[in-house]
Every structure is written in structure tokens, then in C-alpha cells.
Amino acid sequence: MKYRKLGNTDLDVSVICLGTMTFGEQNSKKESFDQMDLAFDKGINFFDTAEIYPIYPKKKTSGRSEEYIGSWMKKNRNRHKIILATKIASGHPKGVGATGLSWIRKGQKYLKFDKKNVNAAVNNSLKRLKTDYIDLYQLHWPERKSNFFGRLGYQHKEENDWNKFEDILYSLDKIIKSGKVRYIGLSNETAWGLSKFLEVSKLKKLPRIMSVQNPYSLLNRTYEVGLAEVSIREESGLLAYSPLAFGYLTGKYRNGELPKNSRMKLFGDQFGRYKTKNGQLAIEKYNEIANKYGLDFAQMSLKFCELQPFMTSVIIGATTMDQLKTDIESVNINLSDEVINEINEVQKIYPNPCP
């Protein structure tokens, strides 16, 4: 396994991060434990979860992902060897975000990033995770209306019902000083948002953002525009989610296939992000490259992400042990200049077909 610094901290995180959004839904407790055992044995020390996991969110399963991780760490007595990341969700009364998930923080009408909500969310996560501290605490998506989850064509509308950057950082600063959180990060954030958080933290001497968890894959390289430069210059690297585009970049959904128990088979109606026409055409081209050079399609897709200079860690999610083994092994393959050049040529033909 390879390791990189988390932001400008002294924490060395594995370049492969174990994503756990399937724990408690697609994966049973035993299967989740088996995955964590394998990942840990292979050198993965970085686990990512969230208060609303597993996905797709349900009252019955809410919090299970954190609970499984907590139980596993307690069983193995290895909390001190794990870099643990989780997230706080926000929700707008008009239906944006986690609003409607009445079981999250007792169903408050507006799930804000204010002192009350931050305290409640952190304490609930700590209880489920069976620990007294979180290494990386992330804002799951912005409170304000912006471009995330594949939205394009930003249309500005002035609004004042979201917490300002300074206020959010003050709330998080108190949590950090209490010892419950070590470092903070963002998720589904824009270049402007990241820059503003960094600016305010410098001006007010408040906690700085150490990472950004955004989508990045062969089908969505939009992070390279704007955010990549900020990440490198400010030492606030990317934690790439959906590097396999919900499994599309493994080839398992080619020719209209929907494997049993796959995410798209179970939740396809909720996840249309990777079903675009150009996305499917690009997938075929990338699959041809993998076949041409004798590469596993999934491993090629993951390795391309890992190689990016703004990348801190690539978040993988698997439902079977075979998938997990294949994904982890991606750290040990090489991509030649020829492979990378051909990948970039496909990007030119089908630029970011699935943002």
C-alpha cells in the first residue's frame, strides 16, 4: 500500500480509502467485517462513512454503516490504527439535501451546519462509531444552493438562510478544541466554496480544510477545472468518490446488463448520473483500451485516479470480496504513457460525459 499526507497534517492515509456506504444495506454485518479485515490486512488505514449511510437512506437501516465500523474497531481493538472519516448532512426546508429524512437528528426541519446541529451530529456519530474522536469530519454537501450531484448550469439566486463560512468554522473549531474531531474537510464543494473556507480560516485563525471529497473518474474529470489548482497550492487534496462511476467503469453494466444485487439493479431509479448516451460511448472506448493493454478495466480506472497530482486518496466501495481484492490491487499496477495518452484522447472526444 502507498500513503500520502492528509492536507498539511502529519497523518499518513492510504491512497485507497475504504468506502462504507453499502454497509448495512447491500452488505451484512459479517460481510462488512470481512471487508474491513481484508482492507486492513492489505494496508488500508483510511475508512470513510457518513451519518446518513447506508445508501439508499432508510429509517430502518440509518446509522448502520457507522455502527458496523465501531463494532469492528472495538472487536479488533485497533481504533488507534484507523484514520476515520465521517460526514454531517445538511437539509433545506424546500427539499434540498437530507430534508425529509425525518430520522436524522430527530427530524429537525432544517439540518444546518450551526452549533446545535454540529454538536448533535458529532455526538451521534461518536456513539455509533464507539469512539471518542473522529479524525476527519466533513460537510457532506453545502447548505447553500450550488452545483453538486451532477448539476450543471449554475443559476445564481441570492439567499440568506445558510450559515456563513465563518460561523461554520467557529462551530467546528469548538468541536475540535473539545477533542471530538481532529481535522475537517468538505464534500461536493465548488472551487469558490473551498477557496472561501480557506480564506476565512486564514483571516480568522480558524481550522483549515484538509480535504475535499468530490466525484472523480474517467467519466467525470471536472475537478481538474479550478479545484485541482486550489487543492495542490493549498494542500487540500481530493478524496475521490465514485472512481468507478457506480460500477460502470468495471464494465459490468455494458450491453444493458444489470447484475443481481448490483447498485443499479437495486437503486437504479435513484442514480441516473452515469446513464448518459456519451457516458456509455466513452465506457466502450475505455474498455477497449483496457483490453488492448491487458489491463483489468476497474484497476485501470482506479489507477488513473490515483496518479493525479491533486489526489490524496481514492475511495472504493465493493459489495463482494472479489471486487474488493481487485480494487485494492490497483495500487500495484502501472499505466504506461501510451495508456494515459489514449485515455486522454477519449476525454477529448467525450469530455466529462457524466458530471
Secondary structure, DSSP 8 states (H G I E B T S, - for coil): --EEESTTSS-EEESEEEE-TTBTTTB-HHHHHHHHHHHHHTT--EEE--TT-SSS--TTTTTHHHHHHHHHHHHHT-GGG-EEEEEE--B-TTS-BTTT-TTGGGG-SSB-SSHHHHHHHHHHHHHHHT-S-EEEEEESS-SS--S-TT--S--------S--HHHHHHHHHHHHHTTSEEEEEEES--HHHHHHHHHHHHHHT---EEEEEEE-BTTB-GGGTTHHHHHHHHT-EEEEE-TTGGGGGGTTTGGG---TT-HHHHHTTT--TT--HHHHHHHHHHHHHHHHTT--HHHHHHHHHHTSTTEEEEEE--SSHHHHHHHHGGGG----HHHHHHHHHHHHHS-SS--
